[in-house]
Amino acid sequence: MPTMADVARHAGVSVATVSHVLNDTRPVLPHTRQAVLDAVEVLGYTPNTLARSLVTARTRSIGLAVSAISNPYFTEILQGVEANARERGYGLLIADPHDDPEHERAVVQLLHERRVDGMIVAPSAEPSALLAYLTRHRVPAVLLDRTVDTPGGAPAEGTAGTTVEDTAEGGGAFDGAPRFDQVCAENTEPMSRLVTHLAERGHRRIALVAGLAGLSTTAERIAGYRLGLAAAGLPYDERLLVHGDSASEGARRATAGLLSLASAPTALVTGNNAMTIGALRALRDRGLSVPDDLALCCFDDFAWADLFSPRLTAIAQPGREIGAEAVRVLLERLDAPRRPARTVRLPCAFVHRTSCGCPEEQPERGDRS
């Protein structure tokens, strides 16, 4: 097996120069760098990652803990994380916490024991054990998609339309609250937009199938639902807000309950893509059609939403961008451990199709939310 010394002899450089090229620890002239890389390729040299980590205290690996990886939205996030990590020279270790707090804590410990440099985690609805572990062991971490309460600061405008909220210095606890970088999508205003759009179509009884209680995404989208009702001058009716627990079967049961009301809704908004499928199954069970019997809008676009008949009006979340941004924020945290923690929110897009009752000739994509 070739060694670093073999690479140095083949490239005509010192072992230290080979080390700087492979570990990116010091600038090296382009032609020298290329000579080293060519030698690595010719000799088939494979760096000893374990030995390198003992010297640098870095493994150049990131742990990703995300539930429901098969969900198209989280698949897009995974693609964004993997692509950006690979581009920056990092490998990825992936675990699925199954949205179970106990299992979540276990898989995070497992990733930590694998000596990852930092973690990207989509927290469960009960993340206290997770946050306690990350805080106690001072694990560099970015919370993904779902946020937790952190000490607040004045919002500042981020780049490319993102919103950045600075909080207290990262890496510990402040007044009992965890401090972590967080990356997610905007939830409240886009949900409000779906509701006001349906109200503009003449609907007065607009229902929401919301996600799993305890998730920040659920709370923020409920807030957006109520904001949209208020903006349209419509009263809030608690009977029209039901929980589908972020799952298809839960949404199927919740939608069936809505359809059984004495005064059933004329329009429905679903809180994620899995619940959209469940709602459509409940409508099929009743022999109802969209939008003739019930208008439908959904939070979460997905690849085949355009193939339904009618095509689904939706809020599209920037999954790949969220994943890539999480990697960027994590690597910044590794480089500057004591900088203030922040929450980055990326804008969503309103995808205007026909399930809301609008005619086919409407433009497919509207403004960014």
C-alpha positions as CSV (number, residue, x, y, z in Angstrom):
1,M,0.0,0.0,0.0
2,P,1.5,3.4,-1.0
3,T,2.4,5.8,1.7
4,M,2.5,9.6,1.9
5,A,6.3,9.4,1.5
6,D,5.8,7.5,-1.8
7,V,3.5,10.3,-3.0
8,A,6.1,12.9,-2.0
9,R,8.9,11.1,-3.9
10,H,6.7,10.6,-7.0
11,A,5.6,14.3,-7.0
12,G,9.1,15.6,-6.2
13,V,8.0,17.4,-3.1
14,S,8.3,17.1,0.7
15,V,6.0,15.0,2.8
16,A,4.8,18.2,4.5
17,T,3.7,19.6,1.2
18,V,1.7,16.4,0.5
19,S,0.1,16.8,3.9
20,H,-0.8,20.4,3.2
21,V,-2.4,19.5,-0.1
22,L,-4.4,16.6,1.2
23,N,-5.5,18.4,4.4
24,D,-5.9,21.8,2.9
25,T,-3.9,23.3,5.8
26,R,-1.7,25.8,3.9
27,P,-1.8,27.4,0.5
28,V,0.2,25.5,-2.1
29,L,1.2,26.7,-5.6
30,P,-1.3,25.3,-8.2
31,H,1.2,23.3,-10.2
32,T,2.6,21.8,-7.0
33,R,-0.9,20.9,-5.9
34,Q,-1.7,19.3,-9.2
35,A,1.6,17.3,-9.1
36,V,0.6,15.9,-5.7
37,L,-2.9,15.0,-6.8
38,D,-1.5,13.3,-10.0
39,A,0.8,11.3,-7.8
40,V,-2.1,10.3,-5.5
41,E,-4.1,9.1,-8.6
42,V,-1.2,7.2,-10.2
43,L,-0.2,5.5,-7.0
44,G,-3.7,4.8,-5.7
45,Y,-2.9,6.4,-2.4
46,T,-5.7,6.4,0.2
47,P,-5.2,8.8,3.1
48,N,-5.4,7.3,6.6
49,T,-8.5,9.2,7.9
50,L,-8.1,7.9,11.4
51,A,-4.4,9.0,11.7
52,R,-5.3,12.4,10.2
53,S,-8.1,12.9,12.7
54,L,-5.7,12.3,15.5
55,V,-3.4,15.0,14.3
56,T,-6.0,17.6,13.2
57,A,-8.8,16.7,15.7
58,R,-11.1,16.7,12.7
59,T,-12.6,13.8,10.8
60,R,-14.0,15.9,8.0
61,S,-17.3,14.2,8.5
62,I,-20.8,15.5,9.3
63,G,-23.6,13.6,11.1
64,L,-27.1,14.0,9.7
65,A,-30.1,12.9,11.8
66,V,-33.4,13.3,9.9
67,S,-36.6,11.4,10.2
68,A,-38.7,10.2,7.2
69,I,-35.8,10.3,4.8
70,S,-38.1,8.7,2.2
71,N,-40.3,11.9,2.3
72,P,-39.6,13.8,-0.9
73,Y,-39.0,17.0,1.1
74,F,-36.4,15.5,3.3
75,T,-34.9,13.7,0.4
76,E,-34.3,17.1,-1.2
77,I,-32.7,18.4,2.0
78,L,-30.5,15.3,2.1
79,Q,-29.4,16.0,-1.5
80,G,-28.5,19.6,-0.6
81,V,-26.6,18.5,2.5
82,E,-24.6,15.8,0.7
83,A,-23.8,17.9,-2.4
84,N,-22.5,20.9,-0.3
85,A,-20.6,18.7,2.1
86,R,-18.9,16.8,-0.7
87,E,-18.0,20.0,-2.4
88,R,-16.3,21.2,0.8
89,G,-14.5,17.9,1.3
90,Y,-16.7,16.4,4.0
91,G,-18.3,13.0,4.2
92,L,-21.7,12.3,5.6
93,L,-23.0,9.8,8.2
94,I,-26.8,9.5,8.2
95,A,-29.2,8.3,10.9
96,D,-33.0,8.2,11.0
97,P,-34.4,9.1,14.5
98,H,-38.0,8.1,13.4
99,D,-39.3,11.2,15.2
100,D,-38.9,9.3,18.4
101,P,-37.3,11.3,21.2
102,E,-35.6,8.3,22.9
103,H,-34.2,7.0,19.6
104,E,-33.3,10.5,18.6
105,R,-31.1,10.8,21.6
106,A,-29.5,7.4,20.9
107,V,-28.6,8.1,17.3
108,V,-27.1,11.5,18.1
109,Q,-24.9,9.8,20.6
110,L,-24.0,7.2,18.1
111,L,-23.0,9.8,15.6
112,H,-21.0,11.7,18.2
113,E,-19.1,8.5,19.1
114,R,-18.2,8.2,15.4
115,R,-16.3,11.5,16.0
116,V,-18.2,13.5,13.4
117,D,-17.0,17.2,13.4
118,G,-20.6,18.4,13.8
119,M,-24.2,17.5,13.3
120,I,-27.3,18.6,11.4
121,V,-30.4,17.5,13.2
122,A,-34.2,17.8,12.5
123,P,-35.4,17.7,16.1
124,S,-38.5,15.7,17.2
125,A,-41.6,17.2,18.8
126,E,-40.0,16.5,22.3
127,P,-36.3,17.4,21.8
128,S,-35.3,18.0,25.4
129,A,-33.0,15.0,25.7
130,L,-31.4,15.7,22.3
131,L,-30.7,19.3,23.3
132,A,-29.4,18.4,26.7
133,Y,-26.9,15.9,25.1
134,L,-25.7,18.4,22.5
135,T,-25.3,21.1,25.1
136,R,-23.6,18.9,27.7
137,H,-21.1,17.6,25.2
138,R,-20.7,21.0,23.4
139,V,-21.4,19.3,20.0
140,P,-21.4,21.8,17.1
141,A,-24.9,21.4,15.7
142,V,-27.4,23.0,13.3
143,L,-31.1,22.4,13.9
144,L,-32.8,21.8,10.6
145,D,-36.4,22.5,9.4
146,R,-37.8,22.5,12.9
147,T,-36.7,25.2,15.3
148,V,-36.5,25.3,19.1
149,D,-36.9,28.4,21.3
150,T,-33.6,30.3,21.7
151,P,-32.7,33.6,23.3
152,G,-34.0,36.1,20.7
153,G,-32.3,39.1,19.1
154,A,-33.3,41.7,16.7
155,P,-34.0,40.2,13.2
156,A,-31.5,41.1,10.5
157,E,-31.8,40.8,6.8
158,G,-29.8,37.9,5.3
159,T,-28.6,37.3,1.8
160,A,-30.8,36.3,-1.1
161,G,-34.0,37.0,0.6
162,T,-33.2,34.9,3.7
163,T,-34.0,36.2,7.2
164,V,-31.3,35.9,9.9
165,E,-32.0,36.2,13.6
166,D,-29.0,36.6,15.8
167,T,-29.2,35.1,19.3
168,A,-26.7,34.7,22.2
169,E,-23.2,33.3,21.8
170,G,-23.3,29.7,20.5
171,G,-22.3,26.6,22.3
172,G,-24.1,26.3,25.6
173,A,-27.1,27.4,27.6
174,F,-28.5,30.9,28.4
175,D,-31.2,31.3,31.0
176,G,-32.0,27.6,30.6
177,A,-32.5,27.9,26.9
178,P,-30.4,26.1,24.3
179,R,-28.4,28.0,21.8
180,F,-28.0,26.5,18.4
181,D,-27.8,27.6,14.8
182,Q,-31.0,26.8,13.0
183,V,-32.0,26.7,9.3
184,C,-35.6,26.4,8.1
185,A,-38.2,27.6,5.7
186,E,-40.6,30.5,6.2
187,N,-43.9,28.9,7.4
188,T,-46.3,31.5,8.6
189,E,-46.6,34.0,5.7
190,P,-46.7,31.3,3.0
191,M,-49.5,29.4,4.8
192,S,-51.4,32.7,5.2
193,R,-51.1,33.2,1.5
194,L,-52.8,29.9,0.8
195,V,-55.7,30.8,3.0
196,T,-56.2,34.3,1.6
197,H,-56.0,32.8,-1.9
198,L,-58.9,30.4,-1.1
199,A,-60.8,33.3,0.5
200,E,-60.4,35.3,-2.7
201,R,-62.0,32.4,-4.5
202,G,-65.1,33.0,-2.4
203,H,-64.6,30.3,0.3
204,R,-65.7,31.1,3.8
205,R,-65.3,27.7,5.5
206,I,-61.6,26.9,5.1
207,A,-60.2,24.0,7.1
208,L,-56.6,23.1,7.9
209,V,-55.2,19.6,8.5
210,A,-52.2,20.5,10.6
211,G,-49.1,18.4,11.4
212,L,-47.8,16.8,14.6
213,A,-48.4,18.8,17.7
214,G,-45.1,20.0,19.3
215,L,-43.3,20.6,16.0
216,S,-42.4,24.3,15.3
217,T,-43.5,23.8,11.7
218,T,-47.0,22.8,12.9
219,A,-47.3,25.8,15.3
220,E,-46.0,28.3,12.7
221,R,-48.4,27.0,10.0
222,I,-51.3,27.1,12.3
223,A,-50.4,30.7,13.1
224,G,-50.3,31.4,9.4
225,Y,-53.7,29.8,8.9
226,R,-55.2,32.0,11.6
227,L,-53.4,35.0,10.2
228,G,-54.9,34.3,6.7
229,L,-58.4,34.0,8.1
230,A,-58.0,37.3,10.0
231,A,-56.7,39.0,6.9
232,A,-59.7,37.8,4.9
233,G,-62.1,38.9,7.6
234,L,-63.2,35.3,8.3
235,P,-63.9,34.0,11.9
236,Y,-61.7,31.2,13.4
237,D,-63.7,28.0,13.9
238,E,-61.8,25.5,16.1
239,R,-63.8,22.7,14.5
240,L,-62.1,23.4,11.2
241,L,-58.6,22.9,12.6
242,V,-57.6,19.3,12.9
243,H,-54.3,17.4,13.3
244,G,-53.2,14.8,10.9
245,D,-50.0,14.1,12.8
246,S,-47.8,14.8,9.8
247,A,-48.7,11.4,8.3
248,S,-50.9,10.2,5.5
249,E,-53.2,7.9,7.6
250,G,-53.6,10.5,10.3
251,A,-54.7,13.1,7.7
252,R,-57.1,10.6,6.1
253,R,-58.9,10.2,9.4
254,A,-58.8,13.9,10.2
255,T,-60.2,14.8,6.8
256,A,-62.9,12.2,7.2
257,G,-63.9,14.0,10.4
258,L,-64.1,17.3,8.7
259,L,-66.3,15.9,5.9
260,S,-68.7,14.6,8.6
261,L,-69.3,18.0,10.1
262,A,-72.9,19.3,9.8
263,S,-71.4,22.4,8.1
264,A,-68.5,20.9,6.2
265,P,-65.6,23.0,4.8
266,T,-65.6,24.0,1.2
267,A,-61.9,24.4,1.0
268,L,-59.0,22.5,2.7
269,V,-55.3,23.2,3.3
270,T,-53.0,20.4,4.2
271,G,-49.8,21.0,6.3
272,N,-47.4,18.8,4.4
273,N,-47.1,16.4,1.4
274,A,-47.8,13.2,3.3
275,M,-51.0,14.7,4.7
276,T,-52.0,15.8,1.2
277,I,-52.0,12.2,0.1
278,G,-54.1,11.2,3.1
279,A,-56.6,14.0,2.5
280,L,-57.0,12.9,-1.2
281,R,-57.7,9.4,0.0
282,A,-60.4,10.5,2.3
283,L,-62.0,12.5,-0.5
284,R,-61.8,9.4,-2.7
285,D,-63.5,7.3,0.0
286,R,-66.4,9.8,-0.1
287,G,-66.6,9.9,-3.8
288,L,-65.7,13.6,-3.8
289,S,-63.7,15.5,-6.4
290,V,-61.2,18.4,-6.3
291,P,-62.0,21.2,-6.8
292,D,-65.7,20.7,-7.7
293,D,-66.7,19.4,-4.3
294,L,-63.8,20.7,-2.2
295,A,-60.9,23.1,-3.2
296,L,-57.5,22.0,-2.0
297,C,-54.2,23.7,-1.4
298,C,-51.1,22.1,0.2
299,F,-48.0,23.1,2.1
300,D,-45.1,21.2,0.4
301,D,-44.8,20.8,-3.3
302,F,-43.5,17.5,-4.6
303,A,-42.4,16.2,-8.0
304,W,-45.7,14.5,-9.0
305,A,-48.0,17.3,-7.7
306,D,-48.1,18.6,-11.3
307,L,-49.3,15.2,-12.5
308,F,-52.5,15.0,-10.4
309,S,-55.8,16.0,-12.0
310,P,-56.4,18.7,-11.0
311,R,-52.8,19.9,-10.6
312,L,-52.1,20.8,-6.9
313,T,-51.7,24.4,-5.8
314,A,-48.9,24.3,-3.3
315,I,-46.2,26.1,-1.3
316,A,-42.8,24.8,-2.4
317,Q,-40.1,24.7,0.2
318,P,-36.5,25.1,-1.0
319,G,-35.3,21.7,0.3
320,R,-32.0,21.5,-1.4
321,E,-31.1,25.1,-0.5
322,I,-32.0,24.4,3.2
323,G,-29.7,21.4,3.2
324,A,-26.9,23.4,1.6
325,E,-27.3,26.3,3.9
326,A,-27.2,24.0,6.9
327,V,-23.8,22.8,5.9
328,R,-22.5,26.3,5.3
329,V,-23.8,27.4,8.7
330,L,-22.3,24.4,10.4
331,L,-18.8,24.8,8.9
332,E,-18.9,28.5,9.9
333,R,-19.6,27.3,13.4
334,L,-16.6,25.0,13.3
335,D,-14.4,27.8,12.2
336,A,-15.8,30.3,14.7
337,P,-17.2,28.4,17.7
338,R,-17.9,31.5,19.8
339,R,-19.8,33.5,17.2
340,P,-23.5,34.3,18.0
341,A,-25.9,31.6,17.1
342,R,-28.5,32.5,14.5
343,T,-31.7,31.3,12.8
344,V,-31.8,31.4,9.0
345,R,-35.2,31.3,7.3
346,L,-35.4,30.7,3.5
347,P,-38.3,31.9,1.4
348,C,-40.9,29.5,-0.1
349,A,-42.6,29.8,-3.5
350,F,-46.3,29.9,-4.2
351,V,-47.0,27.4,-7.0
352,H,-50.3,28.3,-8.6
353,R,-52.1,25.4,-10.2
354,T,-55.7,24.3,-10.4
355,S,-56.8,22.3,-7.3
356,C,-57.8,25.6,-5.7
357,G,-60.4,26.0,-8.4
358,C,-58.5,28.5,-10.6
359,P,-58.7,27.9,-14.4
360,E,-55.9,26.1,-16.2
361,E,-54.6,29.2,-17.9
362,Q,-53.4,30.7,-14.6
363,P,-49.6,31.1,-14.5
364,E,-47.8,28.2,-12.9
365,R,-45.5,30.0,-10.6
366,G,-46.0,33.2,-8.7
367,D,-43.8,35.5,-6.6
368,R,-41.5,34.3,-3.9
369,S,-43.1,34.3,-0.5
